[in-house]
Every structure is written in C-alpha cells, then in structure tokens.
Amino acid sequence: MPKLPKTLMTWKRKPNNRPSREVDVAKSRLVHIVDEVAELDELSGPLTMIQVLDGFLDAGNAAAMAALHLIEVSDAAPVVATFDVDAFHDYRARRPAVSFVRDHYEDYDAPRLVVRLLHDAGGTPYLLLHGPEPDNRWEAFARAVREVVERLAVTQVISLGSVPMAVPHTRPLTMTHHANNPDLVTEESHWSGEIRVPSSAQALVEIRLGEWGHDAQGFVVHIPHYVAQLDYPLAAAALLEKVELHGRLTIDLTKLRLEADKRAEEIARYLADNAEVGEVVKALERQYDAFTRAEESGASLLAPNQPLPTGEELGREFERFLATLDERPEGGEEGEK
C-alpha cells in the first residue's frame, strides 16, 4: 500500500477555527461563496476538494462519470460556491442545448461551474468543484479557486482526468500521479525527463496553488484509445479509488464496477465476433507486455521491435463497434450524464 502523504499524516486542527467568510470587497467577484449553507459552519478537520473540469483530459468520460457518481452516492449535494460562468465560457464554441417545443423554446441547459459539499459513506465532508473547463481567463479562474480554497479552509485539491493511450483494455489500467508538493507523490512516474503537452485549466490551478502555498495533486488514468469515445466506468472507478486513498474518504463504487463489468462483456462479445479486431488488441497486448518487462530498465512505452497499431487502424476496426453501441434501445442508461 502506498505511503500516505506527509501533509495528511501530520495535519492537525483545532475545532471551530475555520476562517470567517465575511464579504471582502477586494476579492474577485468571479466566485460567490454561498454563506447560507449551514453545514459550512460545522466543518472541522482536513477538507479535500475534488476538481473535475469537463471538456479536456476526459477520454472515456472517466472524470465526468466519477464526478457524477460522487454526487449520486452523497446524501445531499448543496452548492456552496458558484463561479461566474459568463466570464469563462465561450458559448459559440460550446453551445448549450435548448429544447424547441412546437412553437417555443424551453429547458435551456445553462452551463454551471460550481462547488458542492458532499459526504462520503462514513459522513466525512469534502468538496467537489465541477463544470465546464473555462475557455478563457484561466489566471482569473485560478485566483477564484484560491478564494474558495482559502475561505473554506481546503487542505488539499485533487484533480481527476483521463487520456487516450496505446494500451489494451485487457491489462490493468495505468495512471499518472502528479502534484505541486513532492511529498504528495507516492507512486512511481511512467515518464522520464520532460515532455511538452497542451495545458489545461486544472494544470494551471495546480501550479498556481503551489505558488500560493496550497497542496494540490491529481491523477490521470490512461484509457485504451480505441474505446476513448465510449463511457469507460472502469477508469472512473480507478480514479475514485485514488480519491479514497489520498483524500481519506470512503466511497461506494458498486454501481461503477457493475457498469464496468457490463462494458467489458460488450467489448468481449464484439471481439469474439470480429477476429480482425481481436488481432489488433493482441498486438497491443504484446506491446504492453514488452513494455512491462522492460520498464525496470528504463524503456519507454513504445518498446522496440514491437508492432504498434496506428490510431487510424484501430479507429477503422472499431467503427462498427461504436455504431452498434450507439444503437441501443430507448431507456438504456449508457451515455447518460
């Protein structure tokens, strides 16, 4: 079992010393703390905030599914902070849905970027920041998150994400653990050296919080890229297992695991009926196993002398698979958010 972060092992707090939430006119108006939520006054002890921003780093909808599951298994999920979504959202790039009913519009699906107060299976409180990733003003958003962290006395932020990788679904999921405090990192990295990747608002928040003296860490699960367009509940469950360990929370993952078993059965049935696709997956298995054997010697994920199917090849082979899953009977739960 990985060692617990030192900051959580040694953290102590006297009850009833949560900072005052009096309005400070000098603070940013980009976030509003909902002082009317009585439960905020009863919080004591270490407080974790989970951060899940939709739109990026979410292959297989893993992080979004994890956030939805956290809300579903909590007895209540009151909003304790709201961000000014108009300041961050690009409506023309990501147009919200609205219903047109015969001769009028209704049910406008307004984007919301909020912080909710949740409780785990044992009654321990924690926060969930979720909603669409800001399209602009990332620095202002980071400052707004800092206001939430400081006014609600959050002791650590844990961000969740997922990326498509050339890995087979028949092998254990791998994950990248990152943090702005080296004491928080308890798992060996799969990467060596430096790699430049597209940034995200979550990444910037982690960097800035570290500069402001607040602990933040995150987990990015690696999704088989040929199923990255499907809901992949196994990855959502894997992310929440990390939340349990590093946030010292207890979360009922039964529903996600049942959904993961159902998805695995769907994929297995398809592979059994389509030998060509099965060969593609076997090639990935050989690649994965070669890397696993060579990992101790510092080999990269692309182990030498092993054929690696291209994304285009996998996409073509699984095109029919995705189509069959999209043609579900009405009333199915798959794909619902």
N, C-alpha and C positions, 0 to 999 in steps of 0.2 A: 504494500500500500504506500503510495507516495507520501512524503512528509507534508504536514500541514504548513502553510505559510507562517513564517515567524510573526508577522504582524497580527495574525489571528490567534496564535498560541499565547501571546503575551499581552493581548489587548485587555484592558480593564477600564471600567467606567462606573462612576457613582450614579445612582438613580436620580432622576429629575434634574439633570444638568444640561438638558437639550437647549440649544441656543434659542433665544427669543426670535419670533417670526414677525416682529413689528415691521411695518412698511418702511423701506428705506428709499427715499426719492432718488438717491444717487444710483440705485440698482437699475439694471436693464428692465425695460417693460416688455421684453420679448418672452418672458415667462411669468406666470402668475401662480403663486402658492395658494392653494385653497385652504384657508385657515379654518373654515367651518367644519372640516373633518375632525371630529372629536378624538378619534383614535391616534392622531398625531401627537397629542399631548401625553399619551400614555406610553409612548415608545421609550425604551431604555435598552442599553447594551449595544453591541455591534449591529450595524444595519447595512445590509448589502443591497445594491441596486443593480438589477439586470438591465442591460441595454441591447435592444433589438431594433434596428432601423431597416425597414423594407426597401427593396429596390436594388441592392448591391450585396455581394457576398452572401447570396442565399440560394445556391444551387439546391435543387430538390425541395425548395421551400422549407428547409430544415429549421432555420432560426425562426421563421414566421410560425411554423407549426409548434415549435417549442413555446413561443410566447403565448399563443392561443391556448395551449394545454395548461400553462401556468394559471391563466385566468379561469379556465374551466374547473380546475381542481381546487381553487380557493373558494372559501365560503362566501366571500364578498370581494369586490374589486373597485372600491371607490377611487375616483380621480382626485389626486392630491396636488397636482401641478399640471398646468396647461401651457403649451408654447403657442406663440402667435404664428400659426401655420401660414398665414398670408405672407409673412416676412420670409419664409423659407421655401415655399412650394412653387414650382413652375407649373401652372395649371395647363398651359398649352402643350407642354411636353408630356405631362401625365394627367390627362383629362379625367376628372371624377365621373362616375356613372350617374345617370339620372333616368328615371322611368318616364316614358311618354304614354299616357293612358287615354286613348281615344282622341281627346281634344285638349289635354293639359299635361303639364309636367308635374311630377311629384317624386318623393323619395330620393332627393339629392344625396348622394353618398359623399358627404363632406370629408376631406382628409383631416385626421386628428393626430396630433403629436402630443402625447400625454404621459404622465407618471401616475401609476396606480399603486395603491397599498394592498398587498396580498399577504396571505398567511399560508405557511406550509402545513403538512399533515399533523405536525405537533403543535401548531398555533404560533410558531415563530414568525414575526413580521419581516417583510422585505419589500422592496420597491421594484417596479417594472416600468422602464422607460421604453415606449414602443410607438411606432407610427412610421410614416414615410421618411426616408432619408432626406434631409434638406438638400434642395437643388442649388442653393446659393447661401451666402453669408455664413460659411462654416465657422469662422472665427467668432462671430457673434453667437452662434449656436453653442459653441464650446463654453463661452462665458456664461450663457444662460444655464447650461448644465452645471457649471461650477456653482452658480447661485443655488440650485436645487441641492447639490451635494453639501454645501456649507450651511444652508438654512435648515435642512432636515438632518444634519449631522450624519451623513452617509460615511461609512468607514471604508468601503471598497466598492468599485464598479466592476462588473463582469459583463463583457460584451460577447455576443454569440454570432457566428457566421458560418458559411459553408462555401466551398469552391469545387468546381468540377476537376477531376484528376483522372489520369490514365491508370485506374485501379479497377480490379474486378469486384463485383458485388458478392462473390463467394469467399472473400477473405475479410478478416477483421478490419473495421474502419480505422483509419489513421487520423491523427489530429495534430494541429499546430497550436502550441500554447505560447502566448506572448504576454508581456507585462511591462509596465513602466518602472517597476521595482524588482531588481534581480532576486530578492528574497521570496518573491511570489512564484517564481518559475520553478516548478517541481518536476517537470518532465523534460526528457532529452529532446532537443530540436532535430527535425529531419533535415534541416538545412544547414549548410556551412557557408561562411563568407557572407557577401551582401548581394541582394537581388532587388532590383528596382521594379516596383509594381504600381498599378494605379491606386491612388489613395481613396479614402472614404471618410465620411464624417466621423464614424466610430473611431477610426485610426487617429484622426486629429484630436478628438476628445481625450483619448488615452494619453497622447503626447502632452497636451496642454495640462491635463490634470496632474501629470507627473511634475511638470514645471511649477505648478501651484502647490505641490506638497500633498497630493491626494493619490492613494493607491488605486490603480486600475489594471485589470488584466483581461484576457479574452481567449476564446477557443474558436478555432476554425476547423471544421470537420471536412475531410476530403471525400467527395461524392463520386461514384463511378460516372464518368461524363456521358455515358450512353443512356443513363436514366435521370440526368440532371433536370429534365423538363417535367418529370413526374414528382408528385409528393413522395418524399422518401422518409417515412416516420422512423426508421431505424436510426437515421442520423440525428433526428430531433431528440430521440431518447438518449443517444450518446452524449449530446450537448448537455442535456439536463442532468445526466449522471455527474458531469464535471461541476455543474452548478451545485449539486448536492454536496460534493466533497469540499469544494473551495468556498462555498457560501455557508457551510454548516447547516444545510437545510434538509428536510425530508419530503420528497415529492413522490406521489403515487404515479408510476409510469405504466400501469397496467394497460390502459387504453392504447397508448402509443406502441407498446410491444405487441399487442394483438393486431394492430394495424400493420406493423412491420412484418409479422408473420404472413398476413394476407397478401401483402405486396410481394414478398419472397415467393409465395406459391404461384402468383400470377406470372412472375418472371420465369420461374422454373417450368411452368406449363408451356410457355411460349418457346423456351429454349429446346424443350423436348420435341416440339413440333417443327422446329426450324434448325436443322443441323448446321447450316452455314453460319447462323448467328452463334451457335454453340461453339464453333471453331474459333470465332473471333474472341469470345470470352476466354476460351482455353489459352489463346495466345497471350492475353492479358494476365492470366494466372501464371503462366511461365515467366513472364516479365516480372511480376510481383514477387514470385518465389526467388528468382535470381537476385533481385534487389535485397530481399530479406537475408539471404545467405551472405551477401557481400556487404551488408550495412556496417558490420563491425570494422571493416577495413576502409570505411570512408567512401564507398561507392555512391554515386548519385542515383536518383530514382530511375534514370534511364540507363539501366545496366547494359554493359557492352555485349555484342554478339547475340542480342535477343530481338526478334522482330516485334515492332510495336505498331498495332493497327492505328491508322490515322483517324482523326475526328470525323472526316468525311465518310470514311468506310463504315465506321460504327453508326454514324447518322443514317446512312442509307439502309444498313441492315436492320436498324431498329425503327425505321419509319413506320412500317406496318404495325409493329408492336404498340407504338404510341397511338396510332389511329384506333386500334382495337380498344385500348383503354379509354379513349375519349368517347367511344360509342357505348357508354353504359346506359342501362335502363334508368328512367326517371326515378328519382328518390334515392339514388346512390349517394353515399357520403363522400366518395373520393373527389378531391379537388375543391371541396367546400372550405371556405375560410371563416 
